[in-house]
Amino acid sequence: MSETEILPDEKIDITDVTCPITFVKTKVALDELENGQILQVHLNGGEPIQNVPRSVKDEGHTVLKVAENADGTFELFIRKNED
């Protein structure tokens, strides 16, 4: 059984920033989306992958998927929920 691919409406790369700016950039990108749209976030392991998913859930959004890349970075897929 194959997994359905998630098609993001927008993508951001935050591998060049550190916490807490990782969440700030993610929040700004989510603010620009319509409710129900999907944001793909390319981020580093460690603090970013621990904190960003938790923070977006705390803001009321849905983490659809977290996937680790071969280079140790991650892809985070977030559905924007109503403000």
PyMOL Python script that loads the backbone (N, CA, C, O; Angstrom):
from pymol import cmd

cmd.read_pdbstr("""\
ATOM      1  N   MET A   1       0.851  -1.177   0.000  1.00  0.00           N
ATOM      2  CA  MET A   1       0.000   0.000   0.000  1.00  0.00           C
ATOM      3  C   MET A   1       0.893   1.235   0.000  1.00  0.00           C
ATOM      4  O   MET A   1       1.755   1.379   0.867  1.00  0.00           O
ATOM      5  N   SER A   2       0.694   2.115  -0.954  1.00  0.00           N
ATOM      6  CA  SER A   2       1.549   3.302  -1.045  1.00  0.00           C
ATOM      7  C   SER A   2       0.946   4.455  -0.247  1.00  0.00           C
ATOM      8  O   SER A   2      -0.272   4.582  -0.115  1.00  0.00           O
ATOM      9  N   GLU A   3       1.824   5.274   0.270  1.00  0.00           N
ATOM     10  CA  GLU A   3       1.402   6.426   1.060  1.00  0.00           C
ATOM     11  C   GLU A   3       1.033   7.568   0.115  1.00  0.00           C
ATOM     12  O   GLU A   3       1.743   7.827  -0.857  1.00  0.00           O
ATOM     13  N   THR A   4      -0.054   8.237   0.396  1.00  0.00           N
ATOM     14  CA  THR A   4      -0.468   9.374  -0.418  1.00  0.00           C
ATOM     15  C   THR A   4       0.513  10.517  -0.202  1.00  0.00           C
ATOM     16  O   THR A   4       0.835  10.875   0.931  1.00  0.00           O
ATOM     17  N   GLU A   5       0.981  11.079  -1.305  1.00  0.00           N
ATOM     18  CA  GLU A   5       1.920  12.187  -1.201  1.00  0.00           C
ATOM     19  C   GLU A   5       1.178  13.462  -0.825  1.00  0.00           C
ATOM     20  O   GLU A   5       0.092  13.735  -1.335  1.00  0.00           O
ATOM     21  N   ILE A   6       1.772  14.231   0.064  1.00  0.00           N
ATOM     22  CA  ILE A   6       1.188  15.501   0.489  1.00  0.00           C
ATOM     23  C   ILE A   6       1.726  16.590  -0.429  1.00  0.00           C
ATOM     24  O   ILE A   6       2.938  16.752  -0.568  1.00  0.00           O
ATOM     25  N   LEU A   7       0.830  17.325  -1.048  1.00  0.00           N
ATOM     26  CA  LEU A   7       1.227  18.407  -1.951  1.00  0.00           C
ATOM     27  C   LEU A   7       1.087  19.743  -1.223  1.00  0.00           C
ATOM     28  O   LEU A   7      -0.026  20.207  -0.976  1.00  0.00           O
ATOM     29  N   PRO A   8       2.220  20.360  -0.880  1.00  0.00           N
ATOM     30  CA  PRO A   8       2.158  21.627  -0.136  1.00  0.00           C
ATOM     31  C   PRO A   8       1.752  22.799  -1.034  1.00  0.00           C
ATOM     32  O   PRO A   8       2.024  22.813  -2.234  1.00  0.00           O
ATOM     33  N   ASP A   9       1.096  23.777  -0.413  1.00  0.00           N
ATOM     34  CA  ASP A   9       0.761  25.015  -1.102  1.00  0.00           C
ATOM     35  C   ASP A   9       1.951  25.972  -1.105  1.00  0.00           C
ATOM     36  O   ASP A   9       2.113  26.769  -2.030  1.00  0.00           O
ATOM     37  N   GLU A  10       2.772  25.890  -0.078  1.00  0.00           N
ATOM     38  CA  GLU A  10       3.977  26.718   0.046  1.00  0.00           C
ATOM     39  C   GLU A  10       5.081  25.891   0.690  1.00  0.00           C
ATOM     40  O   GLU A  10       4.820  24.920   1.401  1.00  0.00           O
ATOM     41  N   LYS A  11       6.337  26.302   0.423  1.00  0.00           N
ATOM     42  CA  LYS A  11       7.504  25.647   1.027  1.00  0.00           C
ATOM     43  C   LYS A  11       8.436  26.720   1.576  1.00  0.00           C
ATOM     44  O   LYS A  11       8.601  27.782   0.977  1.00  0.00           O
ATOM     45  N   ILE A  12       9.041  26.427   2.723  1.00  0.00           N
ATOM     46  CA  ILE A  12      10.094  27.303   3.254  1.00  0.00           C
ATOM     47  C   ILE A  12      11.260  26.441   3.716  1.00  0.00           C
ATOM     48  O   ILE A  12      11.085  25.279   4.080  1.00  0.00           O
ATOM     49  N   ASP A  13      12.447  27.026   3.695  1.00  0.00           N
ATOM     50  CA  ASP A  13      13.664  26.369   4.153  1.00  0.00           C
ATOM     51  C   ASP A  13      14.204  27.188   5.317  1.00  0.00           C
ATOM     52  O   ASP A  13      14.599  28.341   5.146  1.00  0.00           O
ATOM     53  N   ILE A  14      14.218  26.583   6.504  1.00  0.00           N
ATOM     54  CA  ILE A  14      14.711  27.300   7.686  1.00  0.00           C
ATOM     55  C   ILE A  14      15.960  26.627   8.262  1.00  0.00           C
ATOM     56  O   ILE A  14      16.238  26.734   9.456  1.00  0.00           O
ATOM     57  N   THR A  15      16.705  25.935   7.402  1.00  0.00           N
ATOM     58  CA  THR A  15      17.922  25.268   7.868  1.00  0.00           C
ATOM     59  C   THR A  15      19.038  26.257   8.196  1.00  0.00           C
ATOM     60  O   THR A  15      20.027  25.889   8.830  1.00  0.00           O
ATOM     61  N   ASP A  16      18.882  27.507   7.768  1.00  0.00           N
ATOM     62  CA  ASP A  16      19.935  28.502   7.997  1.00  0.00           C
ATOM     63  C   ASP A  16      19.690  29.357   9.235  1.00  0.00           C
ATOM     64  O   ASP A  16      20.440  30.300   9.486  1.00  0.00           O
ATOM     65  N   VAL A  17      18.650  29.044  10.017  1.00  0.00           N
ATOM     66  CA  VAL A  17      18.355  29.834  11.220  1.00  0.00           C
ATOM     67  C   VAL A  17      18.268  28.912  12.437  1.00  0.00           C
ATOM     68  O   VAL A  17      18.113  27.699  12.300  1.00  0.00           O
ATOM     69  N   THR A  18      18.370  29.506  13.626  1.00  0.00           N
ATOM     70  CA  THR A  18      18.324  28.742  14.869  1.00  0.00           C
ATOM     71  C   THR A  18      17.078  29.117  15.671  1.00  0.00           C
ATOM     72  O   THR A  18      16.427  30.127  15.404  1.00  0.00           O
ATOM     73  N   CYS A  19      16.764  28.276  16.661  1.00  0.00           N
ATOM     74  CA  CYS A  19      15.630  28.552  17.555  1.00  0.00           C
ATOM     75  C   CYS A  19      15.921  29.835  18.322  1.00  0.00           C
ATOM     76  O   CYS A  19      17.076  30.053  18.687  1.00  0.00           O
ATOM     77  N   PRO A  20      14.954  30.685  18.586  1.00  0.00           N
ATOM     78  CA  PRO A  20      13.531  30.541  18.306  1.00  0.00           C
ATOM     79  C   PRO A  20      13.099  31.097  16.944  1.00  0.00           C
ATOM     80  O   PRO A  20      11.908  31.110  16.634  1.00  0.00           O
ATOM     81  N   ILE A  21      14.049  31.552  16.135  1.00  0.00           N
ATOM     82  CA  ILE A  21      13.699  32.126  14.826  1.00  0.00           C
ATOM     83  C   ILE A  21      13.073  31.069  13.920  1.00  0.00           C
ATOM     84  O   ILE A  21      12.296  31.409  13.028  1.00  0.00           O
ATOM     85  N   THR A  22      13.395  29.796  14.134  1.00  0.00           N
ATOM     86  CA  THR A  22      12.792  28.738  13.311  1.00  0.00           C
ATOM     87  C   THR A  22      11.271  28.774  13.421  1.00  0.00           C
ATOM     88  O   THR A  22      10.572  28.679  12.412  1.00  0.00           O
ATOM     89  N   PHE A  23      10.759  28.911  14.640  1.00  0.00           N
ATOM     90  CA  PHE A  23       9.307  28.963  14.811  1.00  0.00           C
ATOM     91  C   PHE A  23       8.744  30.280  14.286  1.00  0.00           C
ATOM     92  O   PHE A  23       7.666  30.296  13.691  1.00  0.00           O
ATOM     93  N   VAL A  24       9.456  31.378  14.497  1.00  0.00           N
ATOM     94  CA  VAL A  24       8.980  32.681  14.022  1.00  0.00           C
ATOM     95  C   VAL A  24       8.791  32.645  12.502  1.00  0.00           C
ATOM     96  O   VAL A  24       7.757  33.084  11.999  1.00  0.00           O
ATOM     97  N   LYS A  25       9.776  32.127  11.772  1.00  0.00           N
ATOM     98  CA  LYS A  25       9.674  32.052  10.307  1.00  0.00           C
ATOM     99  C   LYS A  25       8.530  31.121   9.889  1.00  0.00           C
ATOM    100  O   LYS A  25       7.820  31.403   8.923  1.00  0.00           O
ATOM    101  N   THR A  26       8.354  30.017  10.613  1.00  0.00           N
ATOM    102  CA  THR A  26       7.262  29.097  10.307  1.00  0.00           C
ATOM    103  C   THR A  26       5.917  29.765  10.552  1.00  0.00           C
ATOM    104  O   THR A  26       5.003  29.635   9.737  1.00  0.00           O
ATOM    105  N   LYS A  27       5.788  30.476  11.663  1.00  0.00           N
ATOM    106  CA  LYS A  27       4.536  31.164  11.998  1.00  0.00           C
ATOM    107  C   LYS A  27       4.203  32.228  10.956  1.00  0.00           C
ATOM    108  O   LYS A  27       3.048  32.346  10.545  1.00  0.00           O
ATOM    109  N   VAL A  28       5.188  32.997  10.526  1.00  0.00           N
ATOM    110  CA  VAL A  28       4.962  34.028   9.508  1.00  0.00           C
ATOM    111  C   VAL A  28       4.476  33.386   8.205  1.00  0.00           C
ATOM    112  O   VAL A  28       3.553  33.891   7.566  1.00  0.00           O
ATOM    113  N   ALA A  29       5.101  32.272   7.818  1.00  0.00           N
ATOM    114  CA  ALA A  29       4.688  31.585   6.592  1.00  0.00           C
ATOM    115  C   ALA A  29       3.257  31.053   6.720  1.00  0.00           C
ATOM    116  O   ALA A  29       2.481  31.136   5.768  1.00  0.00           O
ATOM    117  N   LEU A  30       2.907  30.514   7.880  1.00  0.00           N
ATOM    118  CA  LEU A  30       1.538  30.024   8.097  1.00  0.00           C
ATOM    119  C   LEU A  30       0.532  31.162   8.060  1.00  0.00           C
ATOM    120  O   LEU A  30      -0.572  30.998   7.540  1.00  0.00           O
ATOM    121  N   ASP A  31       0.903  32.317   8.609  1.00  0.00           N
ATOM    122  CA  ASP A  31       0.009  33.477   8.618  1.00  0.00           C
ATOM    123  C   ASP A  31      -0.360  33.919   7.204  1.00  0.00           C
ATOM    124  O   ASP A  31      -1.425  34.499   6.993  1.00  0.00           O
ATOM    125  N   GLU A  32       0.512  33.648   6.243  1.00  0.00           N
ATOM    126  CA  GLU A  32       0.265  34.061   4.862  1.00  0.00           C
ATOM    127  C   GLU A  32      -0.618  33.077   4.094  1.00  0.00           C
ATOM    128  O   GLU A  32      -1.060  33.374   2.984  1.00  0.00           O
ATOM    129  N   LEU A  33      -0.876  31.901   4.686  1.00  0.00           N
ATOM    130  CA  LEU A  33      -1.701  30.895   4.020  1.00  0.00           C
ATOM    131  C   LEU A  33      -3.170  31.048   4.393  1.00  0.00           C
ATOM    132  O   LEU A  33      -3.510  31.658   5.407  1.00  0.00           O
ATOM    133  N   GLU A  34      -4.029  30.484   3.553  1.00  0.00           N
ATOM    134  CA  GLU A  34      -5.452  30.398   3.854  1.00  0.00           C
ATOM    135  C   GLU A  34      -5.675  29.181   4.743  1.00  0.00           C
ATOM    136  O   GLU A  34      -4.876  28.246   4.728  1.00  0.00           O
ATOM    137  N   ASN A  35      -6.750  29.189   5.513  1.00  0.00           N
ATOM    138  CA  ASN A  35      -7.088  28.023   6.333  1.00  0.00           C
ATOM    139  C   ASN A  35      -7.209  26.795   5.448  1.00  0.00           C
ATOM    140  O   ASN A  35      -7.806  26.848   4.373  1.00  0.00           O
ATOM    141  N   GLY A  36      -6.639  25.690   5.907  1.00  0.00           N
ATOM    142  CA  GLY A  36      -6.698  24.440   5.162  1.00  0.00           C
ATOM    143  C   GLY A  36      -5.523  24.216   4.225  1.00  0.00           C
ATOM    144  O   GLY A  36      -5.317  23.101   3.747  1.00  0.00           O
ATOM    145  N   GLN A  37      -4.749  25.265   3.956  1.00  0.00           N
ATOM    146  CA  GLN A  37      -3.594  25.100   3.074  1.00  0.00           C
ATOM    147  C   GLN A  37      -2.451  24.425   3.833  1.00  0.00           C
ATOM    148  O   GLN A  37      -2.432  24.397   5.064  1.00  0.00           O
ATOM    149  N   ILE A  38      -1.499  23.882   3.070  1.00  0.00           N
ATOM    150  CA  ILE A  38      -0.411  23.099   3.651  1.00  0.00           C
ATOM    151  C   ILE A  38       0.932  23.774   3.406  1.00  0.00           C
ATOM    152  O   ILE A  38       1.241  24.212   2.298  1.00  0.00           O
ATOM    153  N   LEU A  39       1.722  23.843   4.477  1.00  0.00           N
ATOM    154  CA  LEU A  39       3.072  24.408   4.432  1.00  0.00           C
ATOM    155  C   LEU A  39       4.077  23.282   4.625  1.00  0.00           C
ATOM    156  O   LEU A  39       3.948  22.472   5.543  1.00  0.00           O
ATOM    157  N   GLN A  40       5.078  23.237   3.754  1.00  0.00           N
ATOM    158  CA  GLN A  40       6.187  22.297   3.905  1.00  0.00           C
ATOM    159  C   GLN A  40       7.379  23.075   4.429  1.00  0.00           C
ATOM    160  O   GLN A  40       7.784  24.076   3.838  1.00  0.00           O
ATOM    161  N   VAL A  41       7.942  22.613   5.544  1.00  0.00           N
ATOM    162  CA  VAL A  41       9.067  23.282   6.182  1.00  0.00           C
ATOM    163  C   VAL A  41      10.277  22.349   6.142  1.00  0.00           C
ATOM    164  O   VAL A  41      10.213  21.221   6.631  1.00  0.00           O
ATOM    165  N   HIS A  42      11.375  22.822   5.559  1.00  0.00           N
ATOM    166  CA  HIS A  42      12.645  22.087   5.524  1.00  0.00           C
ATOM    167  C   HIS A  42      13.463  22.612   6.702  1.00  0.00           C
ATOM    168  O   HIS A  42      13.811  23.792   6.742  1.00  0.00           O
ATOM    169  N   LEU A  43      13.772  21.727   7.672  1.00  0.00           N
ATOM    170  CA  LEU A  43      14.455  22.190   8.872  1.00  0.00           C
ATOM    171  C   LEU A  43      15.452  21.160   9.371  1.00  0.00           C
ATOM    172  O   LEU A  43      15.451  20.003   8.950  1.00  0.00           O
ATOM    173  N   ASN A  44      16.305  21.616  10.283  1.00  0.00           N
ATOM    174  CA  ASN A  44      17.359  20.774  10.853  1.00  0.00           C
ATOM    175  C   ASN A  44      16.819  19.898  11.974  1.00  0.00           C
ATOM    176  O   ASN A  44      15.735  20.129  12.508  1.00  0.00           O
ATOM    177  N   GLY A  45      17.618  18.877  12.314  1.00  0.00           N
ATOM    178  CA  GLY A  45      17.316  18.049  13.473  1.00  0.00           C
ATOM    179  C   GLY A  45      17.646  18.807  14.752  1.00  0.00           C
ATOM    180  O   GLY A  45      17.983  19.990  14.712  1.00  0.00           O
ATOM    181  N   GLY A  46      17.547  18.129  15.871  1.00  0.00           N
ATOM    182  CA  GLY A  46      17.851  18.764  17.156  1.00  0.00           C
ATOM    183  C   GLY A  46      16.710  19.646  17.618  1.00  0.00           C
ATOM    184  O   GLY A  46      15.539  19.278  17.517  1.00  0.00           O
ATOM    185  N   GLU A  47      17.066  20.819  18.129  1.00  0.00           N
ATOM    186  CA  GLU A  47      16.054  21.735  18.656  1.00  0.00           C
ATOM    187  C   GLU A  47      14.952  22.085  17.662  1.00  0.00           C
ATOM    188  O   GLU A  47      13.781  22.065  18.039  1.00  0.00           O
ATOM    189  N   PRO A  48      15.279  22.409  16.391  1.00  0.00           N
ATOM    190  CA  PRO A  48      14.197  22.782  15.469  1.00  0.00           C
ATOM    191  C   PRO A  48      13.137  21.692  15.303  1.00  0.00           C
ATOM    192  O   PRO A  48      11.943  21.991  15.347  1.00  0.00           O
ATOM    193  N   ILE A  49      13.543  20.448  15.117  1.00  0.00           N
ATOM    194  CA  ILE A  49      12.558  19.388  14.892  1.00  0.00           C
ATOM    195  C   ILE A  49      11.828  19.025  16.188  1.00  0.00           C
ATOM    196  O   ILE A  49      10.732  18.468  16.147  1.00  0.00           O
ATOM    197  N   GLN A  50      12.423  19.334  17.318  1.00  0.00           N
ATOM    198  CA  GLN A  50      11.730  19.109  18.591  1.00  0.00           C
ATOM    199  C   GLN A  50      10.729  20.228  18.874  1.00  0.00           C
ATOM    200  O   GLN A  50       9.615  19.969  19.330  1.00  0.00           O
ATOM    201  N   ASN A  51      11.124  21.464  18.604  1.00  0.00           N
ATOM    202  CA  ASN A  51      10.323  22.620  19.021  1.00  0.00           C
ATOM    203  C   ASN A  51       9.289  23.094  18.012  1.00  0.00           C
ATOM    204  O   ASN A  51       8.179  23.455  18.402  1.00  0.00           O
ATOM    205  N   VAL A  52       9.621  23.103  16.731  1.00  0.00           N
ATOM    206  CA  VAL A  52       8.692  23.670  15.745  1.00  0.00           C
ATOM    207  C   VAL A  52       7.382  22.873  15.675  1.00  0.00           C
ATOM    208  O   VAL A  52       6.315  23.484  15.732  1.00  0.00           O
ATOM    209  N   PRO A  53       7.411  21.532  15.553  1.00  0.00           N
ATOM    210  CA  PRO A  53       6.132  20.813  15.518  1.00  0.00           C
ATOM    211  C   PRO A  53       5.276  21.042  16.775  1.00  0.00           C
ATOM    212  O   PRO A  53       4.061  21.219  16.684  1.00  0.00           O
ATOM    213  N   ARG A  54       5.922  21.036  17.937  1.00  0.00           N
ATOM    214  CA  ARG A  54       5.187  21.266  19.193  1.00  0.00           C
ATOM    215  C   ARG A  54       4.570  22.666  19.209  1.00  0.00           C
ATOM    216  O   ARG A  54       3.425  22.843  19.623  1.00  0.00           O
ATOM    217  N   SER A  55       5.330  23.644  18.762  1.00  0.00           N
ATOM    218  CA  SER A  55       4.844  25.022  18.784  1.00  0.00           C
ATOM    219  C   SER A  55       3.681  25.232  17.815  1.00  0.00           C
ATOM    220  O   SER A  55       2.727  25.938  18.142  1.00  0.00           O
ATOM    221  N   VAL A  56       3.750  24.628  16.627  1.00  0.00           N
ATOM    222  CA  VAL A  56       2.638  24.813  15.684  1.00  0.00           C
ATOM    223  C   VAL A  56       1.377  24.112  16.185  1.00  0.00           C
ATOM    224  O   VAL A  56       0.268  24.599  15.965  1.00  0.00           O
ATOM    225  N   LYS A  57       1.542  22.965  16.860  1.00  0.00           N
ATOM    226  CA  LYS A  57       0.376  22.299  17.473  1.00  0.00           C
ATOM    227  C   LYS A  57      -0.225  23.185  18.560  1.00  0.00           C
ATOM    228  O   LYS A  57      -1.446  23.295  18.676  1.00  0.00           O
ATOM    229  N   ASP A  58       0.647  23.820  19.362  1.00  0.00           N
ATOM    230  CA  ASP A  58       0.170  24.723  20.414  1.00  0.00           C
ATOM    231  C   ASP A  58      -0.604  25.896  19.831  1.00  0.00           C
ATOM    232  O   ASP A  58      -1.490  26.445  20.487  1.00  0.00           O
ATOM    233  N   GLU A  59      -0.273  26.286  18.592  1.00  0.00           N
ATOM    234  CA  GLU A  59      -0.964  27.382  17.910  1.00  0.00           C
ATOM    235  C   GLU A  59      -2.278  26.910  17.273  1.00  0.00           C
ATOM    236  O   GLU A  59      -3.035  27.719  16.734  1.00  0.00           O
ATOM    237  N   GLY A  60      -2.546  25.601  17.337  1.00  0.00           N
ATOM    238  CA  GLY A  60      -3.799  25.079  16.811  1.00  0.00           C
ATOM    239  C   GLY A  60      -3.736  24.509  15.408  1.00  0.00           C
ATOM    240  O   GLY A  60      -4.773  24.196  14.825  1.00  0.00           O
ATOM    241  N   HIS A  61      -2.534  24.369  14.852  1.00  0.00           N
ATOM    242  CA  HIS A  61      -2.385  23.820  13.502  1.00  0.00           C
ATOM    243  C   HIS A  61      -2.141  22.306  13.591  1.00  0.00           C
ATOM    244  O   HIS A  61      -1.889  21.774  14.671  1.00  0.00           O
ATOM    245  N   THR A  62      -2.218  21.629  12.452  1.00  0.00           N
ATOM    246  CA  THR A  62      -2.082  20.181  12.420  1.00  0.00           C
ATOM    247  C   THR A  62      -0.786  19.772  11.728  1.00  0.00           C
ATOM    248  O   THR A  62      -0.524  20.174  10.594  1.00  0.00           O
ATOM    249  N   VAL A  63       0.019  18.974  12.414  1.00  0.00           N
ATOM    250  CA  VAL A  63       1.218  18.396  11.803  1.00  0.00           C
ATOM    251  C   VAL A  63       0.764  17.136  11.065  1.00  0.00           C
ATOM    252  O   VAL A  63       0.315  16.171  11.683  1.00  0.00           O
ATOM    253  N   LEU A  64       0.887  17.159   9.736  1.00  0.00           N
ATOM    254  CA  LEU A  64       0.442  16.038   8.916  1.00  0.00           C
ATOM    255  C   LEU A  64       1.497  14.950   8.794  1.00  0.00           C
ATOM    256  O   LEU A  64       1.179  13.761   8.766  1.00  0.00           O
ATOM    257  N   LYS A  65       2.760  15.370   8.720  1.00  0.00           N
ATOM    258  CA  LYS A  65       3.825  14.402   8.490  1.00  0.00           C
ATOM    259  C   LYS A  65       5.168  15.018   8.855  1.00  0.00           C
ATOM    260  O   LYS A  65       5.392  16.214   8.667  1.00  0.00           O
ATOM    261  N   VAL A  66       6.057  14.182   9.380  1.00  0.00           N
ATOM    262  CA  VAL A  66       7.445  14.550   9.609  1.00  0.00           C
ATOM    263  C   VAL A  66       8.280  13.457   8.952  1.00  0.00           C
ATOM    264  O   VAL A  66       8.132  12.278   9.275  1.00  0.00           O
ATOM    265  N   ALA A  67       9.157  13.847   8.031  1.00  0.00           N
ATOM    266  CA  ALA A  67       9.987  12.871   7.326  1.00  0.00           C
ATOM    267  C   ALA A  67      11.448  13.279   7.425  1.00  0.00           C
ATOM    268  O   ALA A  67      11.795  14.441   7.216  1.00  0.00           O
ATOM    269  N   GLU A  68      12.303  12.306   7.749  1.00  0.00           N
ATOM    270  CA  GLU A  68      13.736  12.585   7.830  1.00  0.00           C
ATOM    271  C   GLU A  68      14.374  12.350   6.474  1.00  0.00           C
ATOM    272  O   GLU A  68      14.108  11.346   5.814  1.00  0.00           O
ATOM    273  N   ASN A  69      15.223  13.292   6.064  1.00  0.00           N
ATOM    274  CA  ASN A  69      15.978  13.180   4.819  1.00  0.00           C
ATOM    275  C   ASN A  69      17.294  12.453   5.074  1.00  0.00           C
ATOM    276  O   ASN A  69      17.719  12.322   6.222  1.00  0.00           O
ATOM    277  N   ALA A  70      17.929  11.988   4.026  1.00  0.00           N
ATOM    278  CA  ALA A  70      19.199  11.259   4.134  1.00  0.00           C
ATOM    279  C   ALA A  70      20.305  12.105   4.762  1.00  0.00           C
ATOM    280  O   ALA A  70      21.222  11.564   5.379  1.00  0.00           O
ATOM    281  N   ASP A  71      20.226  13.437   4.610  1.00  0.00           N
ATOM    282  CA  ASP A  71      21.276  14.309   5.146  1.00  0.00           C
ATOM    283  C   ASP A  71      21.037  14.721   6.601  1.00  0.00           C
ATOM    284  O   ASP A  71      21.779  15.541   7.141  1.00  0.00           O
ATOM    285  N   GLY A  72      20.005  14.157   7.236  1.00  0.00           N
ATOM    286  CA  GLY A  72      19.730  14.480   8.637  1.00  0.00           C
ATOM    287  C   GLY A  72      18.803  15.662   8.833  1.00  0.00           C
ATOM    288  O   GLY A  72      18.456  15.990   9.968  1.00  0.00           O
ATOM    289  N   THR A  73      18.391  16.310   7.747  1.00  0.00           N
ATOM    290  CA  THR A  73      17.383  17.362   7.849  1.00  0.00           C
ATOM    291  C   THR A  73      15.999  16.707   7.795  1.00  0.00           C
ATOM    292  O   THR A  73      15.879  15.501   7.582  1.00  0.00           O
ATOM    293  N   PHE A  74      14.972  17.514   7.990  1.00  0.00           N
ATOM    294  CA  PHE A  74      13.611  16.999   8.036  1.00  0.00           C
ATOM    295  C   PHE A  74      12.684  17.818   7.144  1.00  0.00           C
ATOM    296  O   PHE A  74      12.947  18.982   6.843  1.00  0.00           O
ATOM    297  N   GLU A  75      11.587  17.176   6.729  1.00  0.00           N
ATOM    298  CA  GLU A  75      10.488  17.850   6.047  1.00  0.00           C
ATOM    299  C   GLU A  75       9.286  17.756   6.990  1.00  0.00           C
ATOM    300  O   GLU A  75       8.898  16.669   7.416  1.00  0.00           O
ATOM    301  N   LEU A  76       8.714  18.904   7.304  1.00  0.00           N
ATOM    302  CA  LEU A  76       7.569  18.991   8.190  1.00  0.00           C
ATOM    303  C   LEU A  76       6.394  19.531   7.377  1.00  0.00           C
ATOM    304  O   LEU A  76       6.503  20.587   6.753  1.00  0.00           O
ATOM    305  N   PHE A  77       5.290  18.821   7.384  1.00  0.00           N
ATOM    306  CA  PHE A  77       4.099  19.245   6.646  1.00  0.00           C
ATOM    307  C   PHE A  77       3.034  19.659   7.651  1.00  0.00           C
ATOM    308  O   PHE A  77       2.653  18.880   8.525  1.00  0.00           O
ATOM    309  N   ILE A  78       2.552  20.904   7.519  1.00  0.00           N
ATOM    310  CA  ILE A  78       1.627  21.486   8.475  1.00  0.00           C
ATOM    311  C   ILE A  78       0.380  21.984   7.736  1.00  0.00           C
ATOM    312  O   ILE A  78       0.486  22.685   6.730  1.00  0.00           O
ATOM    313  N   ARG A  79      -0.802  21.615   8.245  1.00  0.00           N
ATOM    314  CA  ARG A  79      -2.051  22.171   7.709  1.00  0.00           C
ATOM    315  C   ARG A  79      -2.450  23.347   8.583  1.00  0.00           C
ATOM    316  O   ARG A  79      -2.545  23.219   9.803  1.00  0.00           O
ATOM    317  N   LYS A  80      -2.682  24.489   7.958  1.00  0.00           N
ATOM    318  CA  LYS A  80      -3.101  25.670   8.703  1.00  0.00           C
ATOM    319  C   LYS A  80      -4.569  25.510   9.088  1.00  0.00           C
ATOM    320  O   LYS A  80      -5.422  25.253   8.238  1.00  0.00           O
ATOM    321  N   ASN A  81      -4.843  25.661  10.355  1.00  0.00           N
ATOM    322  CA  ASN A  81      -6.207  25.620  10.864  1.00  0.00           C
ATOM    323  C   ASN A  81      -6.668  27.038  11.144  1.00  0.00           C
ATOM    324  O   ASN A  81      -5.874  27.978  11.107  1.00  0.00           O
ATOM    325  N   GLU A  82      -7.938  27.184  11.421  1.00  0.00           N
ATOM    326  CA  GLU A  82      -8.503  28.519  11.651  1.00  0.00           C
ATOM    327  C   GLU A  82      -7.786  29.237  12.770  1.00  0.00           C
ATOM    328  O   GLU A  82      -7.369  28.634  13.759  1.00  0.00           O
ATOM    329  N   ASP A  83      -7.651  30.553  12.589  1.00  0.00           N
ATOM    330  CA  ASP A  83      -6.973  31.381  13.600  1.00  0.00           C
ATOM    331  C   ASP A  83      -7.825  31.486  14.844  1.00  0.00           C
ATOM    332  O   ASP A  83      -7.430  32.139  15.810  1.00  0.00           O
TER     333      ASP A  83
END
""", "prot")
cmd.dss("prot")
cmd.show_as("cartoon", "prot")
cmd.util.cbc("prot")
cmd.orient("prot")
